[in-house]
Amino acid sequence: MTTSLTNISLLVTTKQLTIILIVTATIFAFFIIVAVVKMYKLKAENKRLLESNPFDAKSDSKYKDFREGHLYENQ
């Protein structure tokens, strides 16, 4: 019962291996494209947030004492 390499059939043919590699490459390419699109969206959102300064002069209003409510002791 000696077995040589010529008697053992290959588990995966060249055609099957090529198909597997193409499918794998396609999946990775899809993930890369999704990541690039997300990066550009985040970059645009970051730019928009930086341009809208929350500490501008309009939002600077007088301080209102919050202790005047019924939950705080009036002094």
C-alpha positions as CSV (number, residue, x, y, z in Angstrom):
1,M,0.0,0.0,0.0
2,T,2.5,2.6,-1.0
3,T,1.0,5.8,-2.3
4,S,2.9,8.1,-4.4
5,L,2.2,11.7,-5.2
6,T,0.9,10.8,-8.7
7,N,-1.9,8.7,-7.3
8,I,-3.2,11.4,-4.9
9,S,-5.6,13.7,-6.7
10,L,-5.5,17.4,-6.0
11,L,-8.2,18.6,-3.8
12,V,-8.5,22.0,-5.6
13,T,-8.1,22.4,-9.3
14,T,-6.4,25.4,-10.8
15,K,-9.7,26.6,-12.1
16,Q,-11.3,26.4,-8.7
17,L,-8.3,28.2,-7.1
18,T,-8.6,31.0,-9.7
19,I,-12.3,31.5,-9.0
20,I,-11.6,31.5,-5.2
21,L,-8.8,34.1,-5.6
22,I,-11.0,36.3,-7.9
23,V,-13.9,36.2,-5.4
24,T,-11.6,37.0,-2.5
25,A,-10.0,39.9,-4.4
26,T,-13.5,41.3,-5.4
27,I,-14.6,41.2,-1.7
28,F,-11.4,43.0,-0.6
29,A,-11.8,45.6,-3.4
30,F,-15.4,46.2,-2.3
31,F,-14.3,46.8,1.3
32,I,-11.6,49.2,0.2
33,I,-14.0,51.2,-1.9
34,V,-16.5,51.4,1.0
35,A,-13.6,52.6,3.3
36,V,-12.5,55.3,0.8
37,V,-16.1,56.5,0.5
38,K,-16.5,56.6,4.2
39,M,-13.2,58.5,4.6
40,Y,-14.4,61.2,2.2
41,K,-17.7,61.5,3.9
42,L,-16.0,61.9,7.3
43,K,-13.6,64.4,5.9
44,A,-16.5,66.5,4.5
45,E,-18.3,66.3,7.9
46,N,-15.2,67.3,9.8
47,K,-14.7,70.3,7.4
48,R,-18.4,71.3,7.9
49,L,-18.1,71.0,11.7
50,L,-14.9,73.1,11.8
51,E,-16.5,75.8,9.7
52,S,-19.5,76.1,12.1
53,N,-17.8,77.4,15.2
54,P,-20.0,76.8,18.3
55,F,-18.2,79.6,20.1
56,D,-19.1,82.5,17.9
57,A,-20.3,85.9,19.1
58,K,-24.0,85.2,18.6
59,S,-24.1,82.4,21.1
60,D,-22.4,84.5,23.8
61,S,-25.4,85.5,25.9
62,K,-25.6,86.9,29.4
63,Y,-25.2,84.4,32.2
64,K,-28.5,83.3,33.7
65,D,-28.5,82.2,37.2
66,F,-29.9,78.6,37.2
67,R,-30.3,78.5,41.0
68,E,-33.6,80.4,40.8
69,G,-35.5,77.3,40.2
70,H,-37.6,75.5,42.9
71,L,-35.0,72.7,43.2
72,Y,-32.3,75.1,44.5
73,E,-32.1,77.1,47.6
74,N,-32.7,80.8,46.9
75,Q,-30.1,83.0,48.3
